[in-house]
Amino acid sequence: MVSAALESPVSGRRLSSVVPAEVTGDNKDFELSSMDLAMKLHYIKGVYFFQSEAVQGVSGSDLKEPMFRWLEFYFTTSGRIRRSSGTGRPFIKCNDAGVRIVEAHCDSKTIDEWLATSDHSLDHLLAHDQVLGPDLGFSPLVFLQFTWFRSGGVSIGLSWAHVLGDAFSASAFINLWGQIMAGQVPPKSLQVHNPENSELPTSICRKPFSLKKVDPVGDCWLTANNHNMQTYSFHVTEKQLHHIVSTTRDPGQTDSISHFEILSSIIWHSLSKLREDMGPRIVTICSNNSLIRENEMPTNGMIFSTVEADFCVSKGEITELAKLIAEKRMPENGLVEELLRDEARSDFIVYGANLTFVDLEEANLYGLELKGKRPMFVNYTINGVGDEGTVLILPGPENEGGSGKIVTMTLPEDQLAKLKNILGHDWNIAKPT
């Protein structure tokens, strides 16, 4: 018998599928770019929390009804992975197989009680745990989970195979669902990104540091970790950010350092401290590509860069690390594409190959609306992270002005507990264990 403490607060899961209203992909083969294949072992999960007013009188069927039209615009999301019979290279068969819908309930908590858990340690229950394979041809690329809370309120959990596109693509995808639900249907189809013309060419002849080759996974697209990985989220308020910037900034400094760069530097510095200066000296920075066009099909268009410190990180100044991140990034997308062209059948990870910082400050995470209401809180995580860990910097809740940040870290469990203590003691921005 399972004890009450171990029972999941989310129950009654019911599965269904939604397909495009009309034939869209014509059963065509959609080529995956080298950057897509580099991300194939990673998965994005986003959870959107809405108060009861946003879904008053709304049923699961009402939420699904606009999806048939929605999926006509995003025909790749309804496809399935296949492999080339000649080369074994994966591609998407645009066969309109659809996306999977999960409907569940949380009868033991209200949505406010759920959000009162400040570390968001249970948010993973609100978005389906997704892995492509071992039957790749039958594995949906997208899941949406509706979880209805006691006394009203709902969470929308998006599970998105990263091989489709990055977090900016994922958020644009779900935002369009809300627009179509409100009757705002785009007038034309989305543009398809050219998969192999990198906007970031490189003249450097070396293998990328941001990529790590892993043991072959076959048709089950998930790699194993050597450590027990744990995810923890915390909120940094606007007031806390102002205090951090004012205490770390040089009095004569005139150049602008972003909140992403400051928070990343603090975590990099703190991790080096707890690891007793055993690294990391090299970190990966994942940032938005401003050249990505709107109204575009999903794409993995974020820029992956590496930054190397030639000094002891734990003894350096926060502003020194922040300037390093801001000014000394080495973009590696071109190197990744070159490597994957030669090793398309090999398996790699990006997130957690090095300690990886992901800048989602500009992502429109609060752009999804239900009945004209925006979410009260949004959190994103990444699954399939390697042992070096990943840190996401997200925009804070809009009801607090949107000027704060949400920091979501996935790290080895023992390191995460120590890091929380350092961040709480030194910076007052995380709850000590």
N, C-alpha and C positions, 0 to 999 in steps of 0.2 A: 504493500500500500504506500502511495506517495504522500509524504507529509504535506500539510497545507502550505508550509513555508516554501516548498519547492514547486507547488502547482503554479502553472502559468495563469496570470490574470486575464489573458486573452483566450477566448474559447469560441466554439461553434463555427469554426472555419468552413466556409462553403465555397466551392470552386466553380467557375464558369469561364467561358471564353467570349471575346468580342472580335469580330472580323470587320474589315472595311465594308461599307454599304455596297460598293461596286468593285468589280475587278480592277485592280490598280497596277500591280507589278507585271502583269501579263506573263507570270512565271519566268521572268527574266533572271539572269545571273547578275548580281550586284557585286562588283569587285571590291574587296577590302584593301585599303591602303596598307603600306608598311607600318604606319603609326597605329592603325586599327589593330593589326596583328600584334604589335608590341604590347597592347593593352588587353589582350584577350583573356588573361587570367585574373583580371580585376573587375569588380562590380560596384556600382554606385547605388546607394540607398538614400532616399530623401523622405522625410516624414513631415507632413504639414498638419498642424492642429487648428481646428476651427471650432468656435463657440457655437452653442445651440442655435443662435439666431441665423447663422449661415446655412443651416440645413433644416430649418423648421418646415415641416410638411414635405420634406424631400426623402425619397426612398432610394434604395440601391438601384432599382430600375431607372429612376430618374437620372442618376449619376451616369449610368451606362448608356442611356439613349443617345446622347451627342457623340459618343465614341465611334459609332459606325461612320459618321461623316469625318470625324477627326482623323481616323486611321487612313482615309483616302489620301491625305496629305503626307503622311509618314509611312509609306508603303514598306520601307525596309524593316520597320519595327514589327511588322506582322509576318516577316519571313522566317526562315529557318536556315541554320548553318549546314552547308554541304562542303565536300572536298572535291577538288579537281581530280578526275580519274587519272590524269597524266602526271601531274606534279604533286598532288596531295595538298595544294594550297587551299585554305578555307575561303569560301565566299558565301554570300547570302542568296538563297533561292527565294525570290519574291513570289511566294505562292499563296499569299493572303491567308496563312494559317491562323493569324490573329494573336492577340495578347491575352494573358490569363488574368482573371479577376478573382480576388479573394475577399469574401465578406465575413467579418468576424465581430465579436462583441467583447466588451470589457464591462461586466456587470458589477464588479467589486469597487470600481473607482469612478469618480467624476473626472472630467478632463482637467479641471483645476488641481485635483488631488494628484493626478498623474504628473503634471508639470511641476508640482511642488518637489518632486525628486530632482534635486538640482544637478546631479551628475548625468541624468538622462541614461542611466545604465540599462533601462528596460526598453528603450526606444526601438531596439532591434526586433522586438516582438511585433511591431506595428508595420513592418515591411518584410515581405516574404524573403526567406533565405534562398538565394538563387545561385545555382551552379549549372553551367551548360554541360550537358553530357550525363552519363556515358553514351546515351542515344542522342547525338547531336541533332539529328534530323527531326527529333520530336521535342526539343527543348525550346520553350518560348524565350524570346529575347527580352521581354518586358512583362513584369507583374505589377498590378495595382491592387493594393489592399485597403478596403474601407473597414475601419474599426469604429463601432458605435459605442459610446461611453454612457454610463449611467447618468440619468438626468439630462441627457442631450449632449450634443457635441460629437464631432467625428474627427478621426485622423485619416489622412490620405497617405498611404505608404507607397512610394515608387521604388521598384527594384529594376535596375537598368543594367544590361550587359555593356560593359565599357567598350567592347568591340564595336558597338554602334556609334559611339561618340562620347564627348567629355561631359562634365557637369553643366557647362553652359548650354550644351545641346539638350541635355536631359531636362533642365529647368525650362527651356524654351518650349520643349515638347509638351510638358504638362500645363504650362501657361496657356498654350493654344487651346487645349481642352476646355479650360475655363472660359476662354473667349467665345468658342463655338457654343458652349452651354448658354451664354448670354446673347446668342444670336449674331455674333460678330464673326462671320465666316470669311476667310481670306478670299480675294477675288481670283487668285490664280495659284497654280502649284508652286511648290518650293523649288529653289534652285539646287541642283546636284553639284557637290564640290568635286573638283578634279582631284582624284585620289593620289596621284603620284607626282604632282608638280609642287614641290616644297617651296614655300615662300621664304624659307630660311636656308639657303644654300651654304655650304661650308667648304673652305679650302684646307681644313685641318685633316691630316691623314692619321687617324688613330681610332681605336674603338671607343664608343661612348661610355663615360663613367656612370651615366644615369640608368644604365640597363644592366641587368644581371641575368645570365643564362642559368636556367634551372633544369633539374632532371626531367626527361620527357614525361609528359602527362597523358599522352594519347588523346582519346576523345572525352576525357573527363577534365574539364578546364578549371582546375584548381590545384595550387601547389601547397605542399606541406610546410609548416614552420618548425624551427628547432626550439622555439619558445612558446609558451602560452601567451597569446596576444590578447590584450584587453583594451576596450575603448572607454574614454572618459571625456565628458564635455563640461565646460564651465563658461560663464558669462563674464565678460569684462565690460563694465559700464563706461559710459562717456566720461564720468568723473574720474574713474580709475585710469582711463587712458590719458586724460589730461595730466594727471599727477605723474604718470610714468614718463610721458614725453618731457614734462618740465624738469624732472629730476635726472633724466639721462642726457638731455640735449646740452651741448656745449653753449655757453653764453654767447659766443661770437658766431655760432653756426647760422648760416643764412639759407643753405640748401634744404629742400624739403625731403623728409624721411617719412615714408608712409607708416600707418599703424601696422600693416602686415609686416613690414621690415623690422619694426621695433619688437613686435611680439615674437616673431621668428627668432630674432637675435637673443631675446631673453630665454627662450626655450632651448636654443642651441647652446648658449652659455651654461644654462643650468644642467643640461644633460652631460656636457663635458665635465662639469664639476662633480656630478655623482658618479661618473665613470672614471674618476681620478685621472683625468687628462689622457685617457686611452682612446680618445676620439669622440665624435667624428671630426676630422679635419676637412672632409669633403661632404657637402650637402647638395641635395637637388632642390631646385626651385621650379615650381610649376605655376605658370602665370597665363593670363588671358592674352590671346593674339588679337590685337586691335584690328587686324586686317580681315577677320572673319566677318562675312556679310550677314545682315539680317535676312529673314525669310529664306533660310538655307536648310537643306536636309542635314540631319545630324552628321557631325564630323569630329574627329579627334584633332582639333586645331590648336590646343593649348601648347605653349612653348615650354619645353623642358630644358633647363639650364643647370649647370653645376657651378658651385662656388667653392674655392679652396682657400683655407686660411693657412698662412705660412708662419703662424705664431700660436702660442698656447691659448686655446679658445677660452678656457675657464679663467684665465688671468687677463684677458683682453677687456676693453671697454665695450659696453653695449652699443654705443654710437659707432665705434670702430667696426663692429660686426654688421651693423645696419648699413653703413656705407659700403661695406664689402658686398653685401647682398644687392644693394641698389646699383652699384657701379661696375662690379667685376664678374657679372654673370657670363658664362660661356654657353650660348645656345647649342643644343645637341640634336635637334630634330633632324637635320640633314645627315648627321652621323648615324642616327638610329635607322633612318630610311635606307641608307646605303648598306648597313649591316643586315637588315631584314630582307633586302632584295636577294642577298646571297644565302641567307639562312632562314628562309620562309617557313621551313618545317621544324625549326627549333623553337623552344619555349623560353620565354623571358618574363621577368617582372620589372616594373618601373617603380611603383610605390613601395618604399621600404627596401629597395636595392641599396640606396643610401638613406639616411634620414631625409625625408621628403617633406617640404613645406608647400602647401597648395593654397594659392591666393584666389579666393572666391569672393573677395570684397565687392567686386563689381557685378557679381551674378544677381540676376533679378529673381531671387528666391521668394520674394513676397509678391510676385506678379500673378500668382494663381488666385482667382476670385470665385467665390460661390455666392450667388445672389447678391453680388456687389460687395461682399465682405472679404477682406484679406485675412490670411492666417494670423493667429495670435502668436504663433511660434513656428519656426522651421529649423530642422537640423538635417545635415547631410553627413554621411560617413562613406568610407570606401572599404570594401571587403577584398580579401586576397592580398593583404599587405605583407611585405617581407619583414624579416626580423629587425631591420634597422628602424622601422616605424615610419609613421606618417602623421603630419599635423595639418589640419584644415583650418583656415581663418575665414569665417563666414560673417555676413552682416548680422547685426543684432536685431531684436524685435522692433517692429515699427511703432508699437504703442509706447516705446520709450524714446522715440525720436529717431530710431534707426542708426544712431551714432555709436552705439556700443558694438562689441564684437562677440561672436561665439567661437570658442576654440575647441575643436574636437580632435583628440589625440588617440592614436592607436599605437601602442608600444608593448614590449614585453612586460608582463604583469609585475615582476619585481622592480623593474625600473620605473614603471608608472607610479607605483606607490611612493617611491623615494622622490620622484620629480614633483608630485603633488605637495609633498612636505616642503621642498625647496621653494616652489612657487608661492606657497602660502606664507612661509616664514619671511622670504626675502622680498616678495613683491605684493603680497596680500591679494593674489588673483586666483587662487584655487584653494579648495577646502582641504586641509591636511588630513591624512589618513588617521 
